[in-house]
C-alpha cells in the first residue's frame, strides 16, 4: 500500500515524538495498594497449676509500594464551549489532568489497584484506562486523572 510519507519521514516523526517527550517529561510517583502481611504469633503461657495455655495474636503489617516514572503532564483549564453559535458555556474541569507515559508506566498502572498518583505536591486518581497514542515506531499512553480533594 502506498504511503504519503517515506520511511525517512516516518523515522523523523518518531524521533520528533521522542524528543518532545524527553523535553517536557517530569517525574510522577504511582502509589499502589500496600501489601498486607499477617503474622500469627503463638505464645505458650502457664495459666494455673500445671495447665498450659496457648494464645495466638495476629499482627498486620503493611508494606507500601510506589514507583516513579517519567510523564508529560497537561493541565486542563476551563474550556469554553460554543453552543448554537452565540451561546457560550464553560466546562469546569480544573481538577482534570492528562498524563502521557511510556509502556512501563502503563503496565504498572494496569496491575493491582492504584491508590494515587502524585506530582506537583498534589494527588490524583486515574479515571481512564489509557489511550494508545501511536507515532509510527513510538507508542505512548494517555491517561486522564482527577485530583483528589
C-alpha positions, 0 to 999 in steps of 0.5 A, spaced: 500 500 500 502 506 498 504 511 503 504 519 503 510 519 507 517 515 506 520 511 511 525 517 512 519 521 514 516 516 518 523 515 522 523 523 523 516 523 526 518 518 531 524 521 533 520 528 533 515 524 538 521 522 542 524 528 543 518 532 545 517 527 550 524 527 553 523 535 553 517 536 557 517 529 561 517 530 569 517 525 574 510 522 577 510 517 583 504 511 582 502 509 589 499 502 589 495 498 594 500 496 600 501 489 601 498 486 607 502 481 611 499 477 617 503 474 622 500 469 627 504 469 633 503 463 638 505 464 645 505 458 650 503 461 657 502 457 664 495 459 666 494 455 673 497 449 676 500 445 671 495 447 665 498 450 659 495 455 655 496 457 648 494 464 645 495 466 638 495 474 636 495 476 629 499 482 627 498 486 620 503 489 617 503 493 611 508 494 606 507 500 601 509 500 594 510 506 589 514 507 583 516 513 579 516 514 572 517 519 567 510 523 564 508 529 560 503 532 564 497 537 561 493 541 565 486 542 563 483 549 564 476 551 563 474 550 556 469 554 553 464 551 549 460 554 543 453 552 543 448 554 537 453 559 535 452 565 540 451 561 546 457 560 550 458 555 556 464 553 560 466 546 562 469 546 569 474 541 569 480 544 573 481 538 577 482 534 570 489 532 568 492 528 562 498 524 563 502 521 557 507 515 559 511 510 556 509 502 556 512 501 563 508 506 566 502 503 563 503 496 565 504 498 572 498 502 572 494 496 569 496 491 575 493 491 582 489 497 584 492 504 584 491 508 590 494 515 587 498 518 583 502 524 585 506 530 582 506 537 583 505 536 591 498 534 589 494 527 588 490 524 583 486 518 581 486 515 574 479 515 571 481 512 564 484 506 562 489 509 557 489 511 550 494 508 545 497 514 542 501 511 536 507 515 532 509 510 527 515 506 531 513 510 538 507 508 542 505 512 548 499 512 553 494 517 555 491 517 561 486 522 564 486 523 572 482 527 577 485 530 583 483 528 589 480 533 594 
